[in-house]
Amino acid sequence: FSLLSFHYKLSFQYKFRDLTIEELKNVSRTYPNFTFSMNTYTFKDGSQKDLLNFSGTVPVKYGDFYNIPIHLWILDSHPFAPPICFLKPTANMAISVGKHVDAHGRIYLPYLQNWSHPKSTVIGLIQEMIAKFEEELPLYSLSSSEAARQSELLSYIAKITAGETDMKSKTKLGGGKNEGCFNKITVVGAGDLGIACVLAVAAKGAADKVVLLDLSEGAAKGGTMDLEIFALPNVEISKDFSASADSKVVVLTVNSLGNAQTYLDVIQSNVDLFRGIIPAISHYSQNTVLLVASHPVEVMTYVSWKLSAFPRSRVIGVGANLDTERFQYILTNLLKAETLAKDAWIIGEQGEDKVLSWTSCNLAANQTEAMAARNSREKVANRAVEVLKGKGQRSWSVGLSVADLIDSILKDKRKVHSVSTLAKGCCNINSEVFLSLPCVLGANGVIEMVKLEEDPLVQEKLQSGAGSIHDLQQQLKL
């Protein structure tokens, strides 16, 4: 058995060597095509470790049977920590990004999130992997020309790794003027908020390139002119939609400055503005994530979703992210309630109608203690809300919030944010409206919504807000 050859190395590196060896023997018996090796794994923070890993194929029935190649890395704390799982496509395969697979081929499953020894095993993990892949096939076959292009790209990446290329050859590959800018974002609108977003993103170092799309008439003026004068590195100002091509994230900050008389007229004016923007943005960046910061954010996120025809996961509003971050900061740093802060969220509509909710309900063992703990929690939360009141949302503070969201998306952090997302199906909401809810964000936008504590009052407030927004949307002309 080939795993025995790793026995000596495992004795030094793996805390639970015997358990690990025994489990992987079972894997080898069940899937004899798997091959094992010891290689260096590089984590996202740049640290490295020599880890046991194995690769092979698993049979998946999707009409016909397909052999899906996978690659699993076993952490040194196994079996108390889950493996790190990837697809391993061949040169004539491409990854089909979905809810269980990201663009890098990393596999995310409920089984991994809920991993608990001894209930969880590698065999069980592979079985769930097969089941999920049978629902949504994670790979597709490339045409011969696409396969050749992918082979060229893989060869080029290998040269970069070996230090055999330079920026000039990187730019040349593919012939596009923006090739080499792997993390490019575009900010649409050169008002105070748009410029604040550019400055915040540049300061955070979240993107390789930032394009500010100035749609105002006439020559550059005000803040846009200042950006040109002082020439921030990696920031481009343009009036041409083509400059936004291949953006990973597009931030919409524009608001109509028309002479509308009623609130409905103001929103309709914004809708008319978006009708000329969203199709152009969608044309030049077909795989982008739309991040909406225009007002009212819930309605304009809905409008962006409808006009772009993008999947719901790739259309997000800034929502209550700023309020939530402030709220959690107040709880942690001013009220010294750090344990409460991690489960506390501002959700619903952006603005005065804030709804406070929680993502944890493990308050106490019995009903009396739970009630006392809940009352104590609510008192602290109400104090935090009072501190939060009147803070307002200035352009620079919203810009910082936008930069935080972009950082989570571009770096695939899978961090939870309270953002505007399609709320249909949540809290008995049956209409197509966008509300702020805790969502896991990654490279393809919203990965999943985090389950909230069941609270009838919270659900009632969300349903009421959803009803008002839906009624407003019904009056708009898209």
N, C-alpha and C positions, 0 to 999 in steps of 0.2 A: 504494500500500500504506500503510495508516493508521499502521503502526509508524514510518514515516519521520518523522512529525510529532513523535515523541518523541526523535528523534536528538540534538537539541541538549541536552535535559535529561539524557539518558542519558550524554552525554559527560562531564558533571560528576559524576554520582552513581554510575554503574556502573563498577566496576573493569575488567570484561571486556565492554565495550559491544558490540564486533563479534560476539563469540560469542553474546551474549544476543540481539541482533537477528537473527542468522542462524537460531538455534533457533526463535525465535518466528515467523519467516516460515514455517518448516516447519509449525508449529502452525496458523497461519492458512490454509495451503494444505489441510491435512488436515481442519480443522474451520472452514469459512468462516463459520459462524454466530457465532463468538466475537467479542466486541468488546473493545478495549483502551482503557485509560485510565491516568492517573497520579493516584493519590490518597494520602491520608495513612493509614498503618497504625499502630495503637496496640498496642504489645507489652504483655505481662502486667505488666512492671515499670513501666508508665506512659509509657515513652519512645515517641517517635513518629518516623516517617520517611516521606518521600514515595517511594512505590514503584510501579513498573509493575505493573499487574494486568489480568487478563482474565476475562471471564465468558461463559458460554454453556451449551449443553446437550450431553450425550453420550447416545448411544442404548444402552439396556440392555434385554436380552431376559429377561423374567421371566414366562414364559407368553406374554404379549403384549409388544410393544415399548413402552418408556417413555423419555421424554426427561428425563434427570435434570439439573437445573440445578446448575452448579458455579461456584466463584469461586476463582481461584488468584492469589496474590501472589508476585511474583518479587523475591527479596532482592538487594541490591546486590552480593553476592559470587557471584551466579549466573554460570556453571553449576556452580560448585564447592560450592554450598549448595543444598539442595532447596527447592522452592516451599513456601509455606504454603497449605494447601488447605482449602476449606470447601464444604459444600452451600449452595445459595442457594434455599431453598424459597419458593414463592409463597404468597399468603395462604390458599389452600385446601389447602396441604400441611403436614404435620407430620413432624418428624424421628423416625425409628425408631432409637433408640440401640442400638448393637451393638458388636461387637469392633473395627470399623473406623471408627465414627462416634460422637462424644460428644454430650452434650445440647445443646451450642452449635453443632453442625453441623461441627465440625472433623474432618477426615479423617486417619486414621492408617493407614498401609500399610507392609508390609515393604519395599516399593520405596523409600519415603522414608527409612526407617531405614538402609537399605543403600546410600544414594545415593553414587555415585562417578563423577566425570567422567573420561573421556568416555563410559563405558559407560552411564551413566544419562542419560536425556533426558526432556523433558516429554511427548513423544509416548508413550514407553514407560510413563511414569507414568500417563497417561490410560488407556492400554490395560489396565494392571493394575487401575486404578480400576473400569473397566467390568467386568472379570472378577470382581472381589470383589463388586460390586453385583449381579451376576447370581446370586451365591450367596446374598446377603442384601440384599434391597431396602432402601435407606436412608431412603426416604420413603413416606408413605402419605397417602391423600386424607382430608381432614376432612369431616365432615357440615356442612351449611349452618350449624347452630347453633355447632358447634365453630369453623368458619371465622370467624364473626362475633365469637366470643369472642377468637380469636387476633388479629383485626384491631383489636379494642378494646385488647388488651394492647400491640400494637405501637404504636398511637397514643399510649397512655399513656407508653410508654418514650420515644417521640420527645419528648413534653412534658417529661419529666424531663430529657432531654438539653438541651432549650432553656431549662430553669429555669422552666417555667411551672406547676409543681405543688408540693405540699408534703406533709408526712408524713400529714396528715389525709386527703387524697385517696388517698394510697397505702394507708392502712389500710382505706379504704372499698371499694376495688376488690375485687370478689369476695365481700365480705361476711364473710370469715372473721376470727376474732379474732386469728389469728396472721399474717395477710397482711402482707407487708413484712419479715418475718424470713426473708430468703432463705437464710441459713445457720444453721438451728436444729438443735441436737442435744439428745438426751435421755440422761441417765445413770440407769439403773435400779438402785436400791440405795443407801441412805444410810448405809452403813457407812463405815469408814475409807477403803477403796479408792474408793468412790463419791464421797465428799467430796474426796478427793485428785484425782480426775479432774476434778471441777467446778473446783477451784481452779487446776489446771494449764491447763485449757482457757481459763479466764477470763484467766489471766496471759499466755498466749500470744496472746490476741486472735484465736483461730482461728474463733470463731463469733459470730454476731450475738445469739443468745439460747441460754441453757443451761437446760434443765429438769431438776431433780433429782427423780426419782420415788421417794418414800419409801414403801415398802410395809410398814414396820413398824407394829405395832398401837399404839394410844394416841397421846398428844400428842407433838409434836416434842421431842426431847431430845438431849443431847450436841452433836455437831458440827452437826447439822441446826438445832438451836435457835440456835447461834452464827451460822450463816449467815443466819438470819432477823433476829437482833439487829443484825448489822453490815451487812445489806442490800447485797450486792454488786450493782452495776449489771448488768442483762441476765440475772440469775439468778433463776429462779422455782422454788419448792419446792411440790410437789403430791403428793397421794395418789390423784389421779384419772388413769387411763390416758388420758383424752381430752386431757390437757395435753400429751401427747407428739405430738399430731397434726401431720403434715407435717414430721416431723424428717428431716433429710438423713442423719444417723447416729444410731443408738441403741446406747449402750454398756451391756453387761450385766455388772454387778459383783456380783450377788447370789449368796450361798451359803447353803444350808440350815443352820440351827443346831439341827437335831433331835438326838435321842439315839441315833443309829445306832451299831451295834456293830462292823460290819466296813466295810472300804473300799468294797465293793460297795454296802452299805446307804447309805453317805454319798453316793455318786454317784447312786443311785436316788432318794434324798431330794431331791437337786438337780434331777433329771429331773422329779420330781413338781412341784417348784416352778416349773420352766420351762413345764410344761404349762398353768399358769394365767397365764403372762406372755406368751409368744411369740405366741399367737393374738391377744391384745389389742393388742400392739404392731404386729403385721402388719396388723391391721384399720385402725388409725389412721394408719399410715405405710406405705402399700403399696409405695412406691418407695425405702424407706430402705436403708442399708447397716447390717447388724448387725455390731457389733464386740464380740466375746465376751472378757471378762476373768475369768470365773468359773472355778472349778477342778473337775476337771482340764480345762484349756482345750481340749485336742484333742477330748475326748469331748463337752464341752458345746457346742462349735462344731458338731459333727456333729448333736447333739440340736436345736440351734437351726435348722440347715439343714432337718432332717426336719420339725420342727413348723411352720416358716414356709412351706415349699414355695417359698422364694425361689430364684432362680438361684444356682448355686455361687459366682459372682463377687461376690455381694452378702452373703455370710456369711463373716466373717473372724474368726480368733482372734488375740489379741495375740501369741501364739507366742513366738518367740525374738527379737523386735525389740529388746528392752532389752539382752539378752545380746550381740546382734550390734553394736549401737551402742557398748556398752562395749568389746567386743573390738576393734573398728576404732579406737576412741579410744586404747586402750592401745598398739596397733601404731603409730599415727601419732605420738602425743605422748610416750609413755614409752619406746618402743623405736625411735623414729625410722625406722619402716619404712612410710612413707606409700604407696609404690608397691604394697606387699603388701596394705595395709588395704582398698583400694578393691575388691579381688577376694575378700576373706575373709568368710565367712559362718558363723554358727551356725545349724544347721538341725535338723530332726527333732522330738523331743519337748521340751517345756519342762521344765526341772529339771536333775537331775544327769546324765542320759543325753544330754549334749550331743554333737552331731556337727559336726565342723569340715569345711567344704568350700570350694571355690573356683569362681569363675565364669570363670576364665581359665587357659589352659594354655600360653600362648606364652612358655615359659621360656627356650628357647635354640634355636639353629639345629641342633645335632647332639645325638645321644643321650647322649654323655658329659657335655656341658655341661648338658643338661637334667636329668640325674640329680643333678649337683652342685648345680644351682640349686634343685631340688626338696628336696634334703636340707637346704640352707641355709634355705629357706622354712619347712620343717617345724620346724626348731629354734627359729626366731623365733616361730612360731605357738604352739609348746608353752610357751615362756616367757610368752607373752601369756595362755594358758589358765591357767597357774599364778597369775598376777596376778589373773585374773578369779575364781578359786575363792574361795568364802567371802564374796563380796560380798553375796549375798542379794538379795531383791527386796522392799523395803519399799513400803508403800502409796504414799508420795509419789513414789518412783522409777518405779513402774508407772504412776502417774498422768501423769508427764512423758512416758513412752513412749506412752501412750494419746493424749495431746494432740498428739504428733508425728505419729501415724498419722492422726488426725482432720484435722490441718492439710494433710497430703498429699491426703486425699480431698476435703475441701471446696474446696481451691484447685486441684484437678485437676493436681497437681504432676508426676504420672507419675514419682515417685521410687521406687526399689527398696527394699523392706523385707522382712525375714524374718518372715513371718506365717503363721499356720495356715490352710491352704487344702486343698481336696480333692485328695488326692495320687494318686487312682486314675489309672493310666496313666503315672505317673512312676516311673522306676527299677524297672520290672516289678512294681509294686504293683497288684494286681487287686481289692482290697477297698475299700469306701467308708470311708476313714479320712481324718482331717485331720492334716497334719504341717506344721511350719514349713518353708517353702521361699522363696527369693528371688522376690518378686512385684512387678510394677509396679502401683502404686496410683494410681487416678484417681477422678473424680467418681462412677463407678458401681462402685467397689470394685476387684477384681482385674482388671486389663486383660490381663496375660499373665504366665506364669512365665518366669523367666530361666534359661537352660540352664546346668546345672552341669558342671564338669569331670568327665569319666568316670573314676570311681575305684571298683573292685570292692569295696573295704573299706567305703566310704561307702554304696554301694548295699546291701551286706549289713546294715549297721547300720539303715538306714532300713526295709528289709524286715522285720527282726526287730522293730523298734518298731511297725510297722504291724500285724504279726501279733498282738502283745500287745494293742494297742488294739482291734483287731477282735474278738478273743476276749472282751474285757471288754464291748464294746458288745452282743455277742450275748446277754449275760446280763441286759441291761436291759429294762425294760418301758416302751416308749414309748406 
